[in-house]
Amino acid sequence: MRKWKDNNYSNHRVVEVIDEYIHNARDRDILREKLVDGVTYDALAGKYDLTYERVRDIVRQGKKTIETFY
């Protein structure tokens, strides 16, 4: 599997995959904000009352899902 940064994913397709395969609404929102809008982990952690590490884990898991279904 190639690294995330080496792929040329379109934002439109990333959002489609997130909407279809990420079932938790909070995780969908976090993934959209991080991967499409570029919001920082710290900002997301504060917004969703989560730790930095938890937000990072949600994004990592989401990236794996996107790579699987993209």
C-alpha positions as CSV (number, residue, x, y, z in Angstrom):
1,M,0.0,0.0,0.0
2,R,1.3,3.4,-0.9
3,K,1.6,6.2,1.6
4,W,-1.2,8.6,1.9
5,K,0.9,11.6,0.8
6,D,1.9,9.9,-2.4
7,N,-1.7,9.5,-3.6
8,N,-3.5,12.1,-5.7
9,Y,-6.9,11.8,-4.1
10,S,-9.5,14.4,-5.2
11,N,-11.4,16.1,-2.4
12,H,-14.7,15.3,-4.0
13,R,-14.0,11.5,-4.1
14,V,-12.5,11.6,-0.5
15,V,-15.8,13.1,0.7
16,E,-17.8,10.5,-1.2
17,V,-15.9,7.7,0.4
18,I,-16.1,9.2,3.9
19,D,-19.8,9.7,3.5
20,E,-20.4,6.1,2.3
21,Y,-18.0,4.1,4.5
22,I,-17.5,6.0,7.7
23,H,-20.6,5.4,9.8
24,N,-19.9,7.5,12.9
25,A,-21.1,11.0,12.3
26,R,-18.4,12.6,14.5
27,D,-15.6,10.7,12.8
28,R,-17.0,11.7,9.4
29,D,-16.9,15.4,10.4
30,I,-13.4,15.0,11.8
31,L,-12.1,13.4,8.6
32,R,-13.7,16.0,6.4
33,E,-12.3,18.8,8.4
34,K,-8.8,17.3,8.6
35,L,-8.4,15.8,5.1
36,V,-10.4,18.3,3.0
37,D,-10.2,21.5,5.0
38,G,-6.8,21.0,6.6
39,V,-7.9,21.8,10.2
40,T,-5.1,20.9,12.7
41,Y,-5.3,18.0,15.1
42,D,-5.2,20.4,18.1
43,A,-8.1,22.4,16.8
44,L,-10.2,19.3,16.1
45,A,-9.4,17.9,19.6
46,G,-10.6,21.1,21.2
47,K,-13.7,21.3,19.0
48,Y,-14.8,17.7,19.7
49,D,-13.5,17.5,23.3
50,L,-11.1,14.7,22.4
51,T,-7.4,14.2,23.0
52,Y,-4.9,15.0,20.2
53,E,-4.0,11.3,20.1
54,R,-7.6,10.2,19.7
55,V,-8.2,12.6,16.8
56,R,-5.0,11.4,15.2
57,D,-6.1,7.8,15.6
58,I,-9.5,8.6,14.0
59,V,-7.8,10.2,11.0
60,R,-5.4,7.2,10.6
61,Q,-8.2,4.8,10.7
62,G,-10.2,6.9,8.2
63,K,-7.2,7.1,5.8
64,K,-7.0,3.3,5.8
65,T,-10.7,3.1,4.9
66,I,-10.3,5.7,2.2
67,E,-7.3,3.8,0.7
68,T,-9.3,0.6,0.8
69,F,-12.4,1.9,-1.0
70,Y,-11.0,4.8,-3.1
